[in-house]
Structures are given as structure tokens and as C-alpha cells.
Amino acid sequence: MSHDLMSDSHHENYHSSAQSPTLSLYPIPTMALNFVSLCFLYYHVTTILVLLPLLGSTVMAFQATPNPPLLNVPTYSMATLNEDGSTNMNILTYATPLSIKPDRLWGVGLYKETLSYENFARTKTCVLQLLTTDHVPLVALLGGSSGRDVDKQQECANLGLEWMVVDTKESSTDIQLLPKCAHYLLLTAATGVDLVDGGSHDVAICRVDKMFYDDSTTPRDHLYTGFLRDLGIITEQGRVA
């Protein structure tokens, strides 16, 4: 019996000594796990606290406005033929390329109830002239008056920019043109495409028949609407001031 007691005591001591190291290891990973969890939580909480003001300010920055963006686009003059064969010119900024193949196509916005609109609707052709800074003095004349009331050809000549007739191997047209333009585009209404009613303007889809330029003049900067606004020649609504 004494031996059994000693044996039991020995086994008990053995188990205690065997289990003791194992039990002493459990608190270490538990503490490490808690520390990692706290760091993870702290990271996400601070991230949310930092982003919330940014999200709030971004949402508040968007406000409705009745005003369209002020674009800075090239300024053109569209030359068309009057019924008597003479030429009329206007100022046009609603023009943009649409396609390259199989035909090079441009879209042009035409303000209704104007002589230029009537001429294009009748003849289905025009010459789009890309203006330069040399043409600043003509903008008020060509864009702020009607060819029904004003002899624009004579007035342009008075300003030192006499209209010219283009007849070369590359292009020929009865329409008279402005000198010193950066580029000229001979446009014809695309086959089978009618004017698209856009309200104040109709949209013409045009095929580019010819492109040419005057190589006798020194290249000038293209004329942009932003420059005309800065000079006070046109308003933010795009009208002649």
C-alpha cells in the first residue's frame, strides 16, 4: 500500500510537472492575438475617421447649376452662296469632326432663321473657314449682323480683309473666301441625311469634299472662343457683345 501511495504520488507529481509547462504557454498566444485584434480594429477605425470628412466634403462640393461649362473651342466662319450667286458669311463655333472612314464627316450646328441657314438648306454645301487671330476685327461684323441688312463683303474689305475666289487644281468653288484662314473645309450635306432638328439649331451631318489652306500667308494662331471672351467680343453665352 505504501508502494501504491508512493506510486500514486509519483504519478501525480509526474503529471503536474508534465502539464505545468503546457499550461504556462497558453496566455502568451492569447495576449498576442488580442494585441493583433486591437491593432486591426484601430487601423479600421482611424481609416474611417479620416475618410468620413473627405466623403462628406466631396458630396457637398457637387451643386446643380443652370450654366453650361465655358468651353474654349475653335472659331469658324461659314461661307455660303446666296440665291443671287453672291457669298454670305457668318461666325460659327458649333462644328466638330465625327468620322474618318469611309467618308470624313463633320457635324455643324446651324442657327435657325439666318441667311446662312437658308443658304445651306437650299444648296447643301458650304466652306468652313478656320479663323486666326488676324480675323478678330471681323467677329462682330460677321457674327453680329445679317447679310440681309449689311454688305459684309464690302465691310470686310474696309477692314483690310478682302474676300477672294479660290480656283486651284486641288479645289474649286464659286464661294468667295476670307484670306489668312488656317484651314478651309469644303462641306456637302451627307447623302440621305436630313437636317436634324435640335431646337434653336439644326444639326447638319456633312461630308468633307476638299481640305485646303493658303500657303502664301504666315501661319497664325487659331482663333478660340476663350480668347474672344477675354477681349469682351463675345459673352459667356457665346453671343456678340
C-alpha positions as CSV (number, residue, x, y, z in Angstrom):
1,M,0.0,0.0,0.0
2,S,2.8,2.3,0.8
3,H,4.2,1.5,-2.5
4,D,0.9,2.3,-4.2
5,L,0.7,5.6,-2.4
6,M,4.2,6.4,-3.4
7,S,3.4,5.4,-6.9
8,D,0.3,7.5,-7.0
9,S,2.1,10.4,-5.6
10,H,4.8,9.9,-8.1
11,H,2.3,9.8,-10.9
12,E,0.6,12.8,-9.6
13,N,3.8,14.7,-9.4
14,Y,4.8,13.5,-12.8
15,H,1.5,14.7,-14.4
16,S,1.8,18.0,-12.6
17,S,5.4,18.6,-13.8
18,A,4.4,17.3,-17.3
19,Q,1.4,19.6,-17.6
20,S,2.8,22.6,-16.0
21,P,4.9,23.8,-18.9
22,T,2.0,23.2,-21.3
23,L,-0.4,25.4,-19.2
24,S,2.2,28.2,-19.0
25,L,2.2,28.6,-22.8
26,Y,-1.5,29.4,-23.3
27,P,-1.5,33.0,-22.0
28,I,1.2,34.1,-24.5
29,P,-0.6,33.5,-27.8
30,T,-3.9,34.8,-26.3
31,M,-2.3,38.1,-25.4
32,A,-0.6,38.3,-28.9
33,L,-4.0,37.6,-30.5
34,N,-5.7,40.3,-28.5
35,F,-2.9,42.8,-29.4
36,V,-3.2,42.0,-33.2
37,S,-7.0,42.3,-33.0
38,L,-6.7,45.7,-31.3
39,C,-4.2,46.9,-33.9
40,F,-6.6,45.7,-36.7
41,L,-9.5,47.5,-35.1
42,Y,-7.5,50.7,-34.5
43,Y,-6.5,50.7,-38.2
44,H,-10.0,50.5,-39.5
45,V,-11.5,52.9,-37.0
46,T,-8.8,55.6,-37.8
47,T,-9.3,55.0,-41.6
48,I,-13.0,55.5,-41.3
49,L,-12.5,58.7,-39.2
50,V,-10.1,60.1,-41.8
51,L,-12.3,59.3,-44.8
52,L,-15.6,60.4,-43.4
53,P,-14.8,64.2,-43.6
54,L,-13.4,63.7,-47.1
55,L,-16.5,61.8,-48.3
56,G,-18.7,64.5,-46.8
57,S,-16.9,67.4,-48.4
58,T,-16.9,65.6,-51.8
59,V,-20.6,65.2,-51.7
60,M,-21.2,68.8,-50.6
61,A,-18.9,70.1,-53.5
62,F,-21.4,69.0,-56.2
63,Q,-24.1,71.6,-56.8
64,A,-26.7,71.9,-59.5
65,T,-26.2,74.8,-61.9
66,P,-28.2,76.2,-64.9
67,N,-24.9,77.3,-66.6
68,P,-23.1,75.1,-69.1
69,P,-19.3,74.8,-68.9
70,L,-17.4,77.6,-70.6
71,L,-15.7,75.8,-73.5
72,N,-12.7,77.1,-75.4
73,V,-13.3,75.9,-79.0
74,P,-12.1,77.0,-82.4
75,T,-14.0,79.8,-84.2
76,Y,-15.1,79.4,-87.8
77,S,-16.8,81.4,-90.4
78,M,-19.1,79.5,-92.7
79,A,-19.3,80.8,-96.3
80,T,-22.5,80.0,-98.3
81,L,-24.0,81.1,-101.6
82,N,-26.9,83.5,-101.7
83,E,-29.7,82.9,-104.3
84,D,-28.1,85.7,-106.5
85,G,-24.8,83.9,-106.5
86,S,-23.1,86.2,-104.1
87,T,-21.4,85.0,-100.9
88,N,-22.6,85.3,-97.3
89,M,-20.5,84.6,-94.2
90,N,-21.3,84.2,-90.5
91,I,-19.5,83.2,-87.3
92,L,-19.8,79.5,-86.3
93,T,-18.5,77.6,-83.2
94,Y,-20.7,74.5,-83.3
95,A,-18.6,72.4,-85.5
96,T,-16.7,69.1,-84.8
97,P,-15.3,66.1,-86.7
98,L,-17.5,62.9,-86.4
99,S,-15.9,60.2,-88.5
100,I,-12.9,59.4,-90.8
101,K,-13.9,56.4,-92.9
102,P,-15.3,55.6,-95.4
103,D,-16.0,59.4,-95.6
104,R,-14.7,62.1,-93.5
105,L,-17.7,63.5,-91.7
106,W,-18.3,66.7,-89.7
107,G,-21.3,67.9,-87.6
108,V,-22.3,71.5,-87.9
109,G,-24.8,73.3,-85.7
110,L,-26.8,75.9,-87.8
111,Y,-28.7,78.6,-86.0
112,K,-32.2,78.8,-87.5
113,E,-33.8,81.9,-89.1
114,T,-30.5,83.1,-90.5
115,L,-29.4,83.7,-94.1
116,S,-26.6,81.2,-93.6
117,Y,-29.1,78.5,-92.5
118,E,-31.3,79.3,-95.5
119,N,-28.4,79.1,-97.9
120,F,-27.1,75.8,-96.6
121,A,-30.6,74.2,-96.5
122,R,-31.0,75.2,-100.2
123,T,-27.6,74.4,-101.6
124,K,-26.5,71.7,-99.2
125,T,-22.9,73.0,-99.3
126,C,-20.6,75.5,-97.6
127,V,-17.0,76.3,-96.9
128,L,-15.9,76.1,-93.2
129,Q,-13.1,78.6,-92.6
130,L,-10.9,78.1,-89.5
131,L,-10.2,81.7,-88.3
132,T,-7.0,83.0,-86.8
133,T,-6.2,85.9,-84.6
134,D,-6.0,88.1,-87.8
135,H,-9.8,87.8,-88.0
136,V,-10.6,89.2,-84.6
137,P,-11.9,92.6,-86.1
138,L,-14.4,90.6,-88.3
139,V,-16.1,88.7,-85.5
140,A,-18.6,91.4,-84.5
141,L,-19.4,92.1,-88.2
142,L,-19.8,88.5,-89.4
143,G,-21.5,87.2,-86.2
144,G,-23.5,90.2,-85.0
145,S,-25.2,91.3,-88.3
146,S,-27.2,89.7,-91.1
147,G,-26.2,89.6,-94.7
148,R,-29.8,90.7,-95.5
149,D,-29.0,94.1,-93.9
150,V,-25.3,94.6,-94.3
151,D,-22.9,94.2,-97.2
152,K,-20.4,92.0,-95.3
153,Q,-18.1,91.7,-98.3
154,Q,-17.6,95.5,-98.5
155,E,-17.3,95.8,-94.8
156,C,-14.6,93.2,-94.6
157,A,-12.7,94.9,-97.4
158,N,-12.9,98.1,-95.4
159,L,-11.2,96.3,-92.5
160,G,-8.4,95.1,-94.8
161,L,-9.6,91.6,-95.4
162,E,-10.9,91.5,-98.9
163,W,-12.7,88.3,-99.9
164,M,-11.1,86.1,-102.6
165,V,-12.1,83.5,-105.1
166,V,-10.4,80.1,-104.8
167,D,-9.7,78.2,-108.0
168,T,-6.8,75.8,-107.9
169,K,-6.0,72.3,-109.1
170,E,-6.8,70.9,-105.7
171,S,-10.1,72.7,-105.2
172,S,-12.6,74.9,-107.0
173,T,-15.7,76.7,-105.6
174,D,-17.8,79.6,-106.5
175,I,-18.0,80.7,-102.9
176,Q,-15.7,83.6,-102.0
177,L,-13.4,83.1,-99.0
178,L,-11.6,85.1,-96.4
179,P,-7.8,85.4,-96.7
180,K,-5.4,84.3,-94.0
181,C,-7.5,81.4,-92.6
182,A,-5.7,78.5,-91.0
183,H,-7.7,75.9,-93.0
184,Y,-10.7,75.6,-95.3
185,L,-13.1,72.7,-95.4
186,L,-15.5,72.3,-98.4
187,L,-18.5,70.5,-96.9
188,T,-21.5,68.9,-98.5
189,A,-24.6,67.5,-96.7
190,A,-24.2,63.8,-96.3
191,T,-26.2,61.8,-98.8
192,G,-29.6,60.7,-97.4
193,V,-29.2,62.6,-94.1
194,D,-31.6,65.5,-93.5
195,L,-31.0,68.3,-91.1
196,V,-31.6,67.2,-87.5
197,D,-34.0,69.4,-85.6
198,G,-32.2,70.5,-82.4
199,G,-34.5,73.3,-81.3
200,S,-32.7,76.6,-81.7
201,H,-30.2,74.9,-84.0
202,D,-30.4,72.3,-86.7
203,V,-27.5,69.8,-87.0
204,A,-26.1,69.1,-90.4
205,I,-24.0,66.0,-91.0
206,C,-21.6,66.9,-93.7
207,R,-19.1,65.1,-95.9
208,V,-15.7,66.8,-96.3
209,D,-15.1,67.0,-100.1
210,K,-11.9,69.1,-100.0
211,M,-9.5,70.4,-97.5
212,F,-7.0,73.2,-98.4
213,Y,-5.1,76.1,-97.0
214,D,-3.4,79.3,-98.2
215,D,0.4,78.7,-98.2
216,S,1.1,82.3,-99.2
217,T,0.4,83.6,-95.7
218,T,2.4,83.2,-92.5
219,P,0.8,80.7,-90.1
220,R,-1.2,82.4,-87.3
221,D,-2.7,81.1,-84.0
222,H,-6.2,79.7,-84.4
223,L,-8.9,81.9,-83.0
224,Y,-10.6,80.4,-79.9
225,T,-13.8,81.4,-78.1
226,G,-11.9,81.8,-74.8
227,F,-9.7,84.5,-76.4
228,L,-12.8,86.3,-77.7
229,R,-14.4,86.2,-74.3
230,D,-11.2,87.7,-72.7
231,L,-11.3,90.5,-75.2
232,G,-15.0,91.2,-74.4
233,I,-16.1,90.5,-78.0
234,I,-18.4,87.6,-77.1
235,T,-20.4,86.9,-73.9
236,E,-20.3,83.8,-71.8
237,Q,-23.4,82.7,-73.8
238,G,-21.4,82.9,-77.0
239,R,-23.2,85.9,-78.4
240,V,-21.5,89.0,-79.8
241,A,-21.3,91.5,-77.0
